[in-house]
Amino acid sequence: MAAQLSQQRSGLRSAACAACAASIACFLSFTSVSAQTTSAPSTPSSTLAALGEKYVEETYALNPLAATSAGDTRFHDKFVNDLTPAVRERDRKLQSETLAALKAIDVAALSADDQLTHAVMMYRAQLRLDALALDFHLTPINHFFSLPLSLVSLARAEGAQPFKTVADYDAFLKRLDGFPGWVDSAIANMREGMQKNVVQPKVVMNRVLPQLKTLMVSDATQSGFYVPIQKLPTSFSEAERVRLTNAYRAIINDKLVPAITKLHTFIAQEYLPKCRDTVGLAGTPNGDAKYAFRARESTTTQLPPAEIHQIGLREVARIRTEMDAVRKRVGFNGDVQAFIESIPKNPALMPFKTEEEVIEAFRKIQRRVDPLVDKLFVRRPRAVLEIRPEPEITKATAAASYRAGARDGSRPGVFFAPIPVPTKYLNTRMTALYMHEGIPGHHFEVSLAQESDLPRIRRNSRFTAYGEGWALYAESLGIELGVYDDPYQDMGRLISEMHRAIRLVVDTGMHLKGWTREQAIQFSLQNGGRAESEQVQEVERYIAIPGQALAYKIGELKIMELRRYGEQTLGPNFSLAAFHNELLKDGNLPLAVLDAKMRRWIAAQAAGK
C-alpha cells in the first residue's frame, strides 16, 4: 500500500511519544541547535536551505519516530507524546512560523530546484496547520494506524529501529518507557471525544481490541516486544545479555502490558459502548469539513469529494468494459459479472499450499520483471528489494505494503505480502501487486528519492497521491514490458485497477453521502472481483482512515494525463524513460506541484532545451 500505510499522513508526520517534560526538552534542544547553524543567511537560496534544515530538525524533535523511519540515528531513544496540548501547540507554532518565513522569501530569485523545495515546504506546513485546527487528536487509534502497532513493528529487530549494539537496545528501552504516558493521553482524549460526540465507529474499535489482546501476554517471552532479545548479537558479553534480557522482561511485565491492558479495558468497557453505529464522517460534528480536509490531504488536489465520486463512477464503467474484453479473450461463457465471480472460485488459480510457496511465486515474478525494466528507466536504486510475508499481528487486517530500506543500502527495501490463508491465495493479482509494491513501484519511487542529493525536506516527504499514484501507474507498465501475457494476470491487473476506482466511489459514498457499511460492501462486491472477506476488510479500512484510499486513482490519473500530454506534445521525440526519470528525480511532490513541473519540462523538451 504503502508505501506504507505503513508511514504517511503527510510525510514527516506526527509520531506518538512519551513524557511531556522530556519531549519539551528534546524539542528545545534541537531548536537551539538549528538556531546556531542557520544564522544570517545572505541570499534567498541560503535562507531557504537553512529554513528547510531547521524545519526538519524541529519536526524530528517533535516526531522522533518519523526521524527513525527516515534513518536519523540521533532519535532512536526519543519518544514524544503528540497527544498533549503542549506538544500540539509547539507543532502549531512551528508550522505558523515556517509559513511566515517562507512567505518572506523572494520566490522569483530562487532557482527552479529551490522553487520546488519552497512549494513543498509551503504545502506541508499549511497542510499540517490545517490538520491541527481539526479534532483528529480525539480519535487517536484505529486498526490501521496506532502507536502500539508502530512500536511492536519497530521491535521486530529488522526495521528502522536498529538492534546492533548494546546502546541500540538501551535506546529502545528508553523509547518504550514513554508508552504508558501516551496511553493516558489517548484515554483522556477519547473521553473528551465522548463528551463532544467525536468518537470512532464501533466496527473500527471492534477490530482494535483483538490487536491489543495479542500484546496482553502473561509470559514476557511471548510478547512482540521481546523479539529483540531473541535476536541478541552473539558479540554481546554475557553480563550485557543477562542485563538486557531482564530489562526487556521488566518493561514488558511492569509497564507495557499494564498500559495496553488499561487501554483495552477502557475501550471495551467505556469507549466502545459510546461509539457510533454510523461509519462515515458525514453525520459527525464538523464531519463535512473534516472529510474535505482528508480528501485534500490525500489527493493533494482541490477536487471536491462530490467530483471524486463521479470520477470513480466513470472509471468503474471504463474498467468494466476492459474486463469484458478479457472475458471474450479467454472464451468465458457468461457475462462479465459471472466471469469476475468465477475467478475466486477457480481452484486452478489458487495453487498454493503454504506461505513459503506464495512468497517463492512472488520471487519468481521478481526474477522475470527486474531485467526488463531497464528499457523504461534511466536509473535504478542501489537498495535491493526483499519479499517477506506480513507479520502475524497484522496479517489478518493489513494490505500489502512496502517498507523503505536504509539510505546507505545497509537495510533492504521490503515488500510485505499478507497471506492469511495460503490455500485460498489467488495468483491472478500477483504480477500487478509485485509491480505496485516492488519494482518499478514503491521500491523505485521511495529508494531513488532516499538515495538522491535532494534537500532532506524533499527526500523524506511523503504525499500519498504521488507515491500511491506512481505505484498504481507502475502496474500498467507491465503492458509495455509484456508481463501480462497470461490473460488471467491481465485480468488481475484490471481487478487491481478496478479496486482503486471503487475506492473513489465507496469512500466518498460513506463519508460524504452517508452510505452504510453494507452499501459500500455491496457496491464493492458487484464490481470488484475480490472475495467478500477481502471487500469487507477493505471497506473497514476506508471507515478507519477516511480519504486515504482516494489517493491511488487520483494520483495515477494525473500521471497518465501528464504522460499523454507529453506524448501528444513531443510526438516521436517523446522518451518514456526520460519522462519517468523526470517524474521521479525530484522526490515525492504534491500533485499540483508535480503538474506544473512536468509541464515546464515537456515545454522545454519541445523547445529543444
Secondary structure, 3 states (H helix, E strand, C coil): CCCCCCCCCCCCCCCCCECHHHHHHHHHHHHHHHHHHCCCCCCHHHHHHHHHHHHHHHHHHHCHHHHHHCCCHHHCCCCECCCCHHHHHHHHHHHHHHHHHHHCCCHHHCCHHHHHHHHHHHHHHHHHHHHHCCCHHHCCCCCCCCHHHHHHHHCCCCCCCCCCCHHHHHHHHHHHCCHHHHHHHHHHHHHHHHHHCCCCEHHHHHHHHHHHHCCCCCCHHHCHHHHHHHCCCCCCCHHHHHHHHHHHHHHHHHHHHHHHHHHHHHHHHHHHHHCECCCCCCCCCCHHHHHHHHHHHHHCCCCCHHHHHHHHHHHHHHHHHHHHHHHHHHCCCCCHHHHHHHHHHCHHHCCCCCHHHHHHHHHHHHHHHHHHHHHHCCCCCCCCEEEEECCHHHCCCCCCEEECCCCCCCCCEEEEECCCCHHHCCCCCHHHHHHHHCCCCHHHHHHHHHCCCCCHHHHCCCCHHHHHHHHHHHHHHHHHHCCCCCHHHHHHHHHHHHHHHHHHHHHHHHHCCCCCHHHHHHHHHHHCCCCHHHHHHHHHHHHHCCCHHHHHHHHHHHHHHHHHHHHHHHHHHCCHHHHHHHHHHCCCCCHHHHHHHHHHHHHHHHCCC
